[in-house]
Amino acid sequence: MNDNTSGDNVYGFQVNEGTGALTALAGFPVAAGAGGTGLVSERMVIDSSRLYVINDGSDSVSAYSINPVTGAISPLPFSPISLGAGTWNTIAVHASGSPLIVSDGATGGGVLSFNITPATATLVAGSPFPVGALTAFSSVFSRDGNFFYAGGNSGTAVAGFSVNPTTGVLTTLAGSPFATGASNPLAYAMDSAGRFFTTTSTNEVRIFTSSSGVLSPVTGNPFPTGMTARRFGIIHPGLNFYILAGNTGNNVGVFQISGSGAGTTVAPVTGSPFVTGGTTANALAISRGGNFLYVANRLSRNITTFSVNAGTGALTSLGVQPSNTLGTTGAINGIAYLAGPVGVCPSPTPTATPSPTVTPATPTPSPTVTPATPTPTPTVTPATPTPTPTVTPATPTPSPTVTPGTPTPSPSATASASPTASPSATPLVTQAINLSTRMRVQVGEKVGIGGFIITGSAPKQVLLRAIGPSLTNFGVPDVLLDPVLELHGPTGFVTIINDNWRDTQEDEIQATGIPPTNNLESAILATLNPGAYTGIIKGRNNTSGVGLIEVYDLNQGAASKLANLSTRAFVSTGADIVIAGFLLSENGASDRIVLRGIGPSLAPGFFPANAVLADPTLELRDANGALLIANNDWQDNAVQAAELTAAGLAPSNALEAGIAATLPPGLYTALLAGLNNGTGVGLVEVYDRGAP
């Protein structure tokens, strides 16, 4: 964002996840409120579906929804958010989408917390929450969202709070503010181990461990940077590097993180710091897989792009935009990246996940649909023969009955899951509108199977895609080179098969605006009556590789919805776990979702016991890769177990995983893996239960 006293402007670019190239989006720049001044770098933030920009000159925040396909932004009903008089330097948002916290750079100004809903931004009672004599220049949430820290423009300490994500109330932590040992601690970043990273006016990195939010310095503090006037810090998605914008040095520093706990250290990687080619490196953003780094150059008003070596941390410049690309006056005081509708999260998965579709979890059309209107677009990876799941609908307990191994998958189903509410065409409500799953597609019983149930009273138009070759553009190795896609339906439904998407329906598929980008990939456009359906992805001529199967809801206003989505696949380790992504539309309030990771109960009915995933684990992450909820065995958490049971969706085996969550609109990813690197056939399911 260009911070300008004559008016802030937001610039938008599409990111090519294969090359890192930026392409200017139509409709930008978008004018926000009156800007401010000051050498700041955190006046913009993105959550899974919304963009917030501080307008310091008008003491407000402009708030926008983001179209995950086009990148277009639209003002939210509560925009702009009034802040009152202050020096508003830094903004942060909880991984769940609420609260939003804006911090004041005036001495003792404190921080404002806002509860966010799709229609409102409400100042939390108790705001501003005091930070003592500190002034806020930098702020950060812990990865689990339970703690918040602010400070940096004066003094030597950092203020810390516990966060109640339901009420937005902040409570000062014992011992806060926490001494850092030097003045002006800035460039805050936290990793999933709860370690807090900052740099100070002495141009050194200082690291702190946290216990219940309380910060304690590591033994080796401080660590030299070899830089001057550091400004903004992030943790690489691989969690092994701390990256700093160098400001007056016009460079970027990369620091290898080693050790754990109090023994944590950092050291510059070979070649650090790396020259940007711009003036005043001020803020940083990194792509979903950590392959590309974007540097906002404050005074040359442009962006430098680097490729990132995930092993060594070395940066290679891919070029810098011409000066004044982002305006001829003003200062670039914020940059943010939003992963597109692909369910890949930076931190957990080693490789970026491709394509504009969310990657859903294990395939196997699942049993019962739960209400809400999920319109998924899973991208499934081609499998072989086509074991089709027989969905046992009509009961809210979705224990996936996929009939694997059989080449003719006609799922039997009368999809009338019990908690399902059949949506009415108006008004639109928040629902799952896109579901995709990335997996390793093998042969026989290990092909990829995606199941979905359409509930309601009206036909629904959907697009299914099987993606393989184009995944190489996202750094995915060993892809499925020639996917084949099959669509099976209820009794009487004529199976549809497609090898290459241009073979049939080429014009119709292009008209949707989301055709596959490789001619060898597959797609099927169909208008389907309510019922249970199965998509199978396999490799032509029994080939295997990493693929993606996707389902897109093309008419959300119909009196029907995608209420249950599931994917069955072989779950391996590392980059070959099953990754399921889903997109909740920006049409209303939060939505209730249940995720299940199924394995043991697939035996012996469909597979021998030694072929299934013996102990599934699940993680739910937001579009930025932040972990929201993790589960091993569904009964581990009594509150979650009670909700799963009440919904009729409790897994039938104690070793299976389940997560119940109420989520705001946005992009999410479910990761299905085996405990202790276990492998086997597993099923990941997404149930849309409707509004709370």
Helices and strands as residue ranges (DSSP letters): E 2-3, E 9-10, E 13-15, E 22-24, E 30-31, E 44-46, E 50-55, G 56-58, E 60-66, E 73-75, E 81-82, E 88-93, E 100-104, E 111-116, E 121-123, E 135-141, E 147-154, E 157-163, E 170-172, E 178-179, E 186-190, E 196-199, E 204-211, E 214-217, E 223-224, E 232-235, E 241-245, E 251-258, G 261-263, E 265-268, E 274-275, E 281-286, E 292-297, E 302-308, E 315-320, E 331-332, E 379-380, E 432-441, G 444-446, E 448-456, E 460-467, G 469-474, E 483-488, E 496-498, G 501-503, H 506-511, E 522-528, E 531-539, G 540-542, E 545-553, E 560-571, G 574-576, E 578-584, E 591-598, G 600-602, G 609-611, E 616-622, E 627-631, H 638-646, E 657-663, E 666-674, G 675-677, E 680-690
